[in-house]
């Protein structure tokens, strides 16, 4: 607050001479008391020159007159800063009653009692007036310097008090405005959160009660708001007996952000999967969690369906190749079996001829004729050719059946049934099986260079790991095919596995053209693909990343260079950290 100083002074006394004395001291034409000279006398140095202070003085000879002047001045916006008030002013109000009325009109008025004596003890005066810091006493006869000092000090004090009050008022207004803004923001956030599937909540973990929960939670769960707010409500919605791991996560929740998935029990006995996100903090001896609950039950169902669709797509894409790979050994098995089948009548004739020769020898018959007939049977049956090639035909059939068995076994192991829990698996053998199934995808584009390190069994969802490896192999084959098409050359797909501490690393490298820089930040996005329409859905890498990162707590990254090909690196922990167990179930 800025503006002209308020040096307005009211003198209330029944004696005109007193008013004249004050006017001489405080009036506009009055000379200021020689305070400089007094200072020189006291401290022994040459006085400086004080800035002149001009007071605006008005007079009132009775208390009622003073009250009217104070009221009018206040109404005009020009209040008095202080008043000199005599204690005895017959026949009207005395000074004590006058000040009571003045302060009831303007409590900010600074007052000086100027009197030689008082009919009322000063202790009683101070108690009756609630004087605080706005009352001083000036004994008559008064010194002009004292009057001037009192007027100067109290009018300055009034001005400073007004400035402080204005600043306090401004600060209070700013605080109120900010409070309103925060409240509006809170209401807007609440409205936005409650208009979506996200449920805002505040959870007092110390007492196991929700101090606030969104209306959706109350409506969806069938649990009354009062029950959410009761101590122990957390045991109703997330029972410790059936959710020990999740409740331990709540118990261990420390200051900072958190995110995990936990089931939420409902009144009708059903359970929904809920992702909890927010912050945890210690406040006034209580552990408080604030955040959002998001029902992901439907999202998880859609995720499972998407994963199943992706898996079916891969199997469907492989079906033609697998059929072709099975058809080739079946064909030469058929050829070999047909050779043996067509050879059997001739062999039977040869056997009959030799049996006849045996009977002729035993019965002393025409041995020569029987021997000639046997020789003719051998020639007719082309016995030498049959004896030379029949073993090869049988061996080829056995080899073809073995190839078919390998393909069927690989297909069976690749199409590993969905698992509720991770199981130890031989990743090297899983990759070998996938290479067998993907052969038709890469055989015209690339050669396989596979080197498998010594790996321990890895706890994983094997069917989903197979799916990831297949997606990467097919992508590598397609990338190489784009480079070598119509050249008659073959590229190379290098598959490596190795153990790195407590992590298993699988790398799949191709000699394709690399991933364009503009696409590198998007390749894990759902439905993004660099392939032409009909050749890819854009789901393979998105699902792969979800499987590796979210469900196994691993990493999936790539290195690429223009014209140098791309290498994908899968890193899987041998034992999945417990901190990712709930996110695995949610993925």
C-alpha positions in Angstrom: 0.0 0.0 0.0 1.4 3.4 -0.9 0.1 6.9 -0.8 0.4 10.2 1.1 1.3 9.9 4.8 -1.5 10.3 7.3 -0.4 12.9 9.8 -3.9 13.9 10.8 -4.2 14.6 14.5 -7.3 15.3 16.6 -6.9 17.3 19.8 -9.8 16.7 22.3 -9.7 19.2 25.3 -12.2 21.5 26.9 -9.7 24.3 27.2 -9.0 26.6 24.2 -5.5 27.4 25.4 -4.5 23.8 25.2 -5.6 23.7 21.6 -3.6 26.7 20.9 -0.5 25.1 22.5 -0.9 22.0 20.3 -1.4 24.2 17.2 1.9 26.0 18.0 3.7 22.7 18.2 1.9 20.7 15.5 0.3 23.2 13.2 1.4 23.8 9.6 3.0 27.1 10.4 4.6 25.9 13.6 8.4 25.6 13.9 9.5 22.1 14.6 11.0 21.7 18.1 14.8 22.1 18.0 15.5 18.4 18.3 18.8 18.8 16.5 20.0 21.3 19.1 18.9 19.0 21.9 20.8 16.1 20.3 23.9 18.3 20.1 23.7 19.1 23.8 23.2 15.4 24.7 25.8 13.9 22.5 28.3 16.7 22.0 28.5 17.1 18.2 27.3 19.5 15.5 23.6 18.9 14.8 22.3 17.7 11.4 19.1 19.0 9.9 16.0 16.8 10.4 13.4 16.7 7.7 10.3 18.7 8.6 7.2 16.8 9.6 3.9 18.6 8.9 0.8 17.6 10.9 -2.9 18.3 10.0 -4.6 19.2 13.3 -8.2 19.5 14.1 -9.9 20.4 17.4 -12.8 19.0 19.4 -13.8 20.5 22.8 -16.1 17.7 24.0 -16.2 14.0 23.6 -19.4 13.9 21.4 -17.8 16.5 19.1 -14.7 14.3 18.8 -16.8 11.3 18.0 -18.6 13.1 15.2 -15.3 14.3 13.7 -13.8 10.8 13.8 -16.9 9.4 12.2 -17.0 12.0 9.4 -13.2 11.7 8.8 -13.5 7.9 8.5 -16.5 8.2 6.1 -14.6 10.6 3.9 -11.7 8.2 3.7 -9.4 10.5 5.7 -9.3 9.0 9.1 -7.3 10.5 12.0 -4.1 8.7 12.8 -4.0 9.8 16.4 -5.8 11.9 19.1 -4.6 13.8 22.1 -7.4 13.4 24.7 -7.9 15.2 28.0 -9.1 13.1 30.9 -11.5 15.7 32.4 -13.8 17.6 30.1 -16.9 18.8 32.0 -19.8 18.9 31.4 -19.7 16.0 28.8 -17.9 12.7 28.6 -14.6 12.3 30.4 -11.6 11.2 28.5 -12.1 7.5 29.4 -15.7 7.4 28.0 -14.6 9.5 25.0 -11.9 7.0 24.0 -14.3 4.1 24.4 -16.6 5.7 21.8 -13.8 6.7 19.6 -12.4 3.2 19.5 -15.8 1.7 18.9 -15.9 3.9 15.7 -12.3 3.5 14.7 -10.2 0.9 16.6 -7.1 1.9 14.6 -6.9 5.3 16.2 -3.8 5.9 18.3 -4.6 7.8 21.6 -2.5 9.9 24.0 -4.1 10.9 27.3 -2.8 14.4 28.0 -3.8 15.3 31.6 -2.5 16.5 34.9 -4.5 14.0 36.9 -7.3 11.4 36.5 -10.3 10.6 38.6 -9.9 6.9 37.6 -6.8 4.9 38.6 -4.6 4.3 35.6 -4.6 0.5 36.1 -8.4 0.5 35.8 -8.3 2.8 32.7 -5.9 0.4 30.9 -8.0 -2.7 31.8 -11.3 -1.0 30.9 -10.1 0.2 27.5 -8.3 -2.9 26.4 -5.5 -0.4 25.4 -3.0 -2.9 24.1 -0.4 -0.9 22.1 -2.6 2.0 21.0 -2.6 4.2 24.2 0.1 6.4 25.7 -0.1 8.9 28.6 1.3 12.5 28.5 1.4 14.3 31.8 0.7 18.0 31.9 2.4 20.3 31.7 3.9 18.7 28.6 7.1 19.5 26.8 6.8 20.5 23.2 9.5 18.0 22.2 7.5 15.2 23.9 4.3 16.3 22.0 6.1 16.4 18.7 7.8 13.0 19.4 4.5 11.4 20.4 2.7 12.8 17.3 5.5 11.8 15.0 5.9 8.3 16.4 2.2 7.4 16.6 1.3 8.7 13.2 4.2 6.8 11.8 3.1 3.7 13.7 -0.5 4.1 12.3 0.9 4.4 8.8 3.1 1.3 9.2 0.2 -0.6 10.9 -2.0 0.2 7.9 0.7 -0.9 5.4 1.2 -4.2 7.4 -2.6 -4.7 7.5 -2.8 -4.1 3.7 0.0 -6.5 3.0 -1.5 -9.1 5.3 -4.9 -8.6 3.7 -3.2 -8.9 0.2 -1.5 -12.0 1.4 -4.7 -13.5 2.8 -6.4 -12.7 -0.5 -3.6 -14.4 -2.4 -3.8 -17.4 -0.2 -7.5 -17.6 -0.6 -7.3 -17.2 -4.3 -4.6 -19.9 -4.5 -6.7 -22.1 -2.2 -9.7 -21.7 -4.5 -7.5 -22.5 -7.5 -6.2 -25.6 -5.8 -9.7 -26.6 -4.8 -10.9 -26.1 -8.3 -7.9 -28.2 -9.6 -8.7 -30.8 -7.1 -12.4 -30.9 -8.1 -11.4 -30.9 -11.8 -9.0 -33.8 -11.2 -11.6 -35.6 -9.2 -14.2 -35.1 -12.0 -11.7 -36.2 -14.7 -10.6 -39.2 -12.7 -14.2 -40.2 -11.8 -15.4 -39.9 -15.3 -12.9 -42.5 -16.4 -12.2 -46.1 -15.3 -9.4 -44.7 -13.0 -10.4 -44.6 -9.4 -8.7 -42.0 -7.2 -8.0 -43.1 -3.6 -6.2 -42.1 -0.4 -5.3 -45.1 1.8 -4.1 -44.9 5.4 -1.9 -48.0 5.5 -1.3 -47.5 9.2 -5.0 -48.1 10.0 -5.8 -50.1 6.8 -8.6 -47.6 5.9 -9.4 -45.5 2.9 -9.8 -41.9 3.8 -11.1 -41.2 0.3 -12.1 -43.5 -2.6 -13.8 -42.6 -5.9 -17.5 -43.2 -6.4 -16.8 -45.8 -9.1 -15.1 -48.1 -6.6 -18.2 -47.9 -4.3 -20.5 -48.6 -7.3 -18.5 -51.4 -8.8 -17.6 -53.2 -5.6 -20.9 -53.0 -3.9 -19.1 -52.1 -0.7 -20.6 -49.1 1.1 -18.5 -45.9 1.4 -18.7 -46.2 5.2 -17.0 -49.6 5.1 -14.2 -48.3 2.9 -13.5 -45.7 5.6 -13.5 -48.1 8.5 -10.2 -49.3 9.9 -9.4 -52.7 8.4 -11.2 -51.9 5.1 -8.1 -53.0 3.2 -8.6 -56.6 4.6 -12.0 -56.6 2.9 -10.9 -55.5 -0.6 -7.5 -57.2 -0.6 -7.7 -60.0 2.0 -4.3 -60.9 3.4 -5.1 -64.6 3.5 -5.4 -64.9 -0.3 -3.0 -62.1 -1.2 0.0 -62.4 1.0 2.5 -61.3 -1.6 0.5 -58.2 -2.5 -0.2 -57.3 1.1 3.6 -57.6 1.8 4.1 -55.1 -1.0 1.7 -52.7 0.8 3.5 -53.3 4.1 6.9 -52.6 2.5 5.7 -49.6 0.6 8.2 -46.8 1.3 8.2 -43.1 0.4 8.1 -42.5 -3.3 6.2 -43.8 -6.3 4.9 -47.3 -6.6 3.0 -49.4 -9.2 1.8 -53.0 -8.9 -1.2 -55.1 -9.7 -3.5 -56.7 -7.1 -6.9 -58.3 -7.2 -9.8 -56.4 -5.7 -12.6 -58.4 -4.0 -16.1 -57.3 -4.6 -19.2 -57.8 -2.5 -20.7 -60.4 -4.9 -17.6 -62.6 -4.5 -16.0 -61.8 -7.8 -12.5 -60.4 -8.1 -11.2 -57.9 -10.6 -7.6 -57.2 -11.5 -6.6 -53.7 -10.5 -3.4 -51.7 -11.3 -2.4 -49.5 -8.3 -0.3 -46.5 -9.1 0.6 -43.5 -6.9 2.9 -42.3 -4.2 3.6 -43.3 -0.6 4.6 -40.9 2.1 4.8 -40.7 5.9 2.6 -38.0 7.3 2.1 -37.3 11.0 3.1 -40.8 12.0 0.9 -42.5 9.4 1.9 -44.1 6.1 -0.4 -42.6 3.4 -0.8 -43.9 -0.1 -2.4 -41.6 -2.7 -3.0 -42.6 -6.3 -5.3 -44.3 -8.8 -6.8 -47.8 -9.2 -7.4 -48.9 -12.7 -9.5 -52.0 -13.5 -7.5 -53.9 -16.1 -9.6 -57.1 -16.0 -10.9 -56.4 -19.5 -7.6 -55.2 -20.7 -5.9 -58.4 -19.5 -8.6 -60.5 -21.3 -8.0 -58.6 -24.5 -4.3 -59.0 -24.0 -4.7 -62.7 -23.7 -6.9 -62.8 -26.8 -4.4 -60.7 -28.7 -1.5 -63.0 -27.7 -3.5 -66.0 -28.7 -4.4 -64.4 -32.0 -0.7 -63.6 -32.6 0.2 -67.1 -31.8 -2.5 -68.5 -34.1 -1.3 -66.1 -36.8 2.3 -67.4 -36.5 1.1 -71.0 -36.6 -1.1 -70.2 -39.6 1.8 -68.5 -41.3 4.0 -71.6 -40.6 1.3 -74.1 -41.7 2.1 -73.9 -45.4 5.8 -74.2 -44.7 5.3 -77.1 -42.2 3.1 -78.9 -44.7 5.7 -78.5 -47.3 8.4 -79.7 -45.0 6.4 -82.7 -44.1 5.3 -83.3 -47.7 8.9 -83.7 -48.9 9.9 -86.7 -46.7 6.4 -88.1 -47.2 7.0 -88.1 -50.9 10.2 -90.0 -50.8 8.8 -92.4 -48.3 6.0 -93.0 -50.7 8.5 -93.5 -53.5 10.6 -95.9 -51.4 7.5 -97.9 -50.3 6.2 -98.0 -53.8 9.6 -99.4 -55.0 9.5 -102.1 -52.4 5.8 -102.9 -53.2 6.4 -103.2 -56.9 9.5 -105.4 -56.3 7.7 -107.9 -54.1 5.9 -109.9 -56.9 9.2 -110.5 -58.6 10.9 -111.5 -55.4 8.0 -113.9 -54.7 8.5 -115.5 -58.1 12.2 -115.9 -57.4 11.5 -117.5 -54.1 8.9 -119.9 -55.7 11.5 -120.8 -58.4 14.2 -121.6 -55.8 11.7 -123.5 -53.7 10.9 -125.6 -56.8 14.6 -126.1 -57.4 14.9 -127.4 -53.8 12.1 -129.9 -54.3 13.8 -131.1 -57.6 17.0 -131.7 -55.8 15.3 -133.6 -53.0 13.2 -135.7 -55.3 16.0 -136.3 -57.9 13.9 -134.6 -60.5 14.9 -132.4 -63.4 17.3 -130.1 -61.5 18.7 -128.5 -64.6 15.3 -127.3 -65.7 14.4 -126.0 -62.2 17.7 -124.2 -62.0 17.1 -122.6 -65.4 13.7 -121.5 -64.3 15.2 -119.9 -61.1 17.7 -118.0 -63.1 15.0 -116.7 -65.4 13.0 -115.6 -62.4 15.9 -113.6 -61.1 16.3 -111.8 -64.4 12.6 -111.1 -64.6 12.6 -109.7 -61.1 15.9 -107.7 -61.7 17.0 -109.2 -58.4 20.4 -107.5 -58.4 18.9 -104.1 -58.7 16.3 -104.8 -56.0 18.9 -106.1 -53.6 21.1 -103.1 -54.2 18.4 -100.4 -53.8 15.9 -102.0 -51.3 18.1 -101.2 -48.3 18.5 -97.6 -49.5 14.7 -97.3 -49.9 14.1 -98.6 -46.4 16.8 -96.3 -45.0 15.3 -93.3 -46.8 11.9 -94.2 -45.4 13.3 -94.4 -41.9 15.0 -91.0 -42.5 11.9 -89.4 -43.8 9.8 -90.7 -40.9 12.5 -89.3 -38.5 12.2 -85.9 -40.3 8.5 -86.0 -39.9 8.8 -87.0 -36.3 11.2 -84.1 -35.7 8.8 -81.6 -37.3 5.8 -82.9 -35.4 7.7 -82.9 -32.1 9.0 -79.4 -32.8 5.5 -78.2 -33.6 4.2 -79.8 -30.5 6.8 -78.2 -28.3 6.5 -74.8 -30.0 2.7 -74.9 -29.4 3.4 -75.2 -25.7 0.2 -74.9 -23.8 -0.4 -71.7 -21.8 1.1 -71.9 -18.4 -0.3 -70.4 -15.2 3.1 -70.4 -13.6 6.7 -70.3 -15.0 8.5 -73.6 -15.3 12.2 -74.4 -15.9 12.9 -74.8 -19.6 15.8 -75.7 -21.9 16.0 -72.6 -24.1 18.6 -74.0 -26.4 16.3 -76.9 -27.3 13.4 -74.6 -27.7 15.3 -72.5 -30.2 16.3 -75.6 -32.1 12.7 -76.6 -32.4 11.7 -73.1 -33.6 14.5 -73.2 -36.2 13.0 -76.4 -37.5 9.5 -74.9 -37.8 10.7 -71.7 -39.4 12.9 -73.4 -42.0 10.5 -72.8 -44.8 10.5 -69.1 -43.9 14.2 -68.6 -44.2 15.5 -71.4 -46.4 15.3 -69.4 -49.6 16.8 -66.3 -48.0 19.4 -67.2 -45.4 21.6 -69.8 -43.9 21.5 -70.4 -40.2 24.6 -70.0 -38.1 23.6 -71.2 -34.7 25.9 -71.4 -31.7 24.5 -72.4 -28.4 26.3 -71.8 -25.1 25.9 -73.9 -22.0 22.7 -72.6 -20.3 21.0 -73.6 -17.1 17.3 -74.2 -17.1 15.5 -70.9 -17.2 12.2 -70.3 -15.4 9.8 -68.9 -18.1 6.6 -69.2 -20.0 8.2 -71.4 -22.7 5.3 -71.1 -25.2 5.6 -67.4 -25.2 9.4 -67.4 -25.5 9.0 -69.7 -28.5 6.7 -67.1 -30.0 9.1 -64.3 -29.5 12.0 -66.2 -31.0 9.8 -67.2 -34.0 8.8 -63.5 -34.6 12.4 -62.4 -34.6 13.5 -65.2 -36.9 10.7 -64.4 -39.4 11.5 -60.7 -39.2 15.2 -61.5 -39.9 14.3 -63.7 -42.8 12.0 -61.0 -44.3 14.7 -58.4 -43.9 17.3 -60.6 -45.7 14.8 -61.6 -48.4 14.4 -57.9 -49.3 18.1 -57.6 -49.8 18.9 -60.9 -51.7 15.8 -61.2 -53.8 16.5 -62.1 -57.5 20.2 -62.4 -56.8 20.4 -66.1 -56.1 22.5 -65.4 -53.0 21.7 -66.2 -49.4 22.1 -64.0 -46.4 22.9 -65.2 -42.9 21.0 -65.4 -39.6 23.3 -65.8 -36.6 21.7 -67.2 -33.5 23.7 -67.1 -30.3 23.0 -68.0 -26.7 25.2 -67.3 -23.7 25.1 -67.1 -19.9 26.0 -63.7 -18.5 26.0 -63.9 -14.7 22.5 -64.6 -13.6 21.1 -63.6 -17.0 20.7 -65.6 -20.2 21.2 -63.7 -23.4 19.8 -64.7 -26.8 20.9 -62.8 -29.9 19.4 -63.0 -33.4 21.3 -61.1 -36.0 20.5 -60.7 -39.7 22.3 -59.3 -42.8 19.4 -57.3 -43.9 19.4 -53.6 -44.7 18.9 -52.4 -41.1 16.0 -50.5 -39.5 15.5 -46.9 -40.8 16.3 -44.2 -38.2 12.8 -42.7 -38.4 11.3 -46.1 -37.4 13.7 -47.0 -34.6 11.7 -45.3 -31.9 8.4 -46.9 -33.1 9.2 -50.6 -33.8 7.8 -51.7 -30.4 4.6 -49.7 -30.8 1.4 -51.8 -31.4 0.3 -52.0 -35.1 3.5 -50.3 -36.4 5.2 -52.2 -39.2 7.7 -51.3 -42.0 6.5 -54.2 -44.1 4.1 -53.9 -47.0 0.4 -54.5 -46.5 -0.4 -58.2 -46.0 3.0 -59.1 -44.9 2.9 -58.1 -41.2 0.4 -56.9 -38.6 2.7 -54.8 -36.5 2.0 -56.9 -33.4 5.0 -59.2 -33.3 7.5 -56.9 -31.7 4.9 -55.2 -29.4 3.9 -58.6 -28.1 7.5 -59.7 -27.9 8.4 -56.7 -25.7 5.4 -57.3 -23.5 6.4 -60.9 -23.0 10.1 -60.3 -22.3 9.8 -57.1 -20.3 6.5 -57.2 -18.5 6.1 -61.0 -18.0 9.7 -62.0 -17.5 11.4 -58.9 -16.0 13.9 -59.0 -18.8 15.0 -56.7 -21.6 14.6 -56.6 -25.4 16.8 -54.2 -27.3 18.4 -54.0 -30.8 21.4 -52.7 -32.5 21.1 -51.7 -36.2 23.0 -49.9 -38.9 22.0 -48.8 -42.4 23.1 -51.5 -44.8 24.6 -53.6 -41.9 21.7 -55.5 -40.6 20.0 -55.7 -37.2 20.7 -57.7 -34.0 18.0 -58.2 -31.4 19.2 -59.1 -27.9 16.9 -60.9 -25.4 18.1 -61.0 -21.8 16.2 -63.1 -19.4 16.9 -63.5 -15.6 17.3 -67.2 -14.7 15.0 -66.5 -11.8 12.5 -63.7 -12.2 12.8 -61.0 -9.5 9.9 -61.0 -7.1 9.4 -57.3 -7.7 8.1 -58.1 -11.3 5.9 -61.0 -10.3 2.7 -58.9 -10.2 3.5 -57.1 -13.4 4.0 -60.4 -15.1 0.5 -61.5 -14.1 -0.9 -58.2 -15.4 0.8 -58.3 -18.8 
